[in-house]
Amino acid sequence: MGSSSTTKITLKLLVETKSKKVLFAEAGKEFVDFAFSLLTLPIGAVVKLISAGTMQGSIGRLYQSVDHINASYLLPNKDKSDLLHPKVLHADARELLLLQGAGGGRSPDSSPPLARFKLYTCAGFCATAAMEAKAACPQCKQAMGTEVALVLPSVAAAAEERSGYVKGVVTYMVTDGLEVTPMSAISSITMINKFSIGGKDVELAEKFVTVGMDEGLGILKAALRSDTVLSDVFLAKKK
């Protein structure tokens, strides 16, 4: 699973070299938007992205149960894909660009979440739309069987200040445990002093890292089980 074709975000880490721990990261709007957008993922999407076989706890087995169950046990109007590949309806789902297409091509449906939706209108093109072709137009009562395109914001529009979650005029401090606060000199000194409690000497170094799809998945996995997310993803020794 490569990340060469996906969006890349740069982070500056402040690392304590002796303990190989990240004190905090200096992050821009793009990374904070990505981190916040993880909260919009349905559980099924999380399991699909991480891979059910590596999930801790029982949720991975639950996912595999749905995957393996014969379709004959499901109601006629139900599809396993609704549970295995849940659609993200959140208005800012485009912030999950780092994770779109993840999964190593295992799923035949690798299109971005919102792109999988179909919208329909009536033959008279009244100002109404439905997600099912069987619906009747509430205005002209005709069947809404004419498919219309769902247009997503362009990359340029997504970069505008109104997209995402946070403002882009400041730098943000992201701790090893993904606590996000606006960056300031005082907050930086406080964090360094907190790490130095006990009189131990600290050796600090800056480390620039790139966050692509692989790192995004790593952050998602670590966030579910660790309090040292950035250290786990960017400083852990490669085996």
Order of alpha helices (4+ residues) and beta strands (2+ residues): beta-beta-alpha-alpha-alpha-alpha-beta-beta-alpha-beta-beta-alpha-beta-alpha-alpha
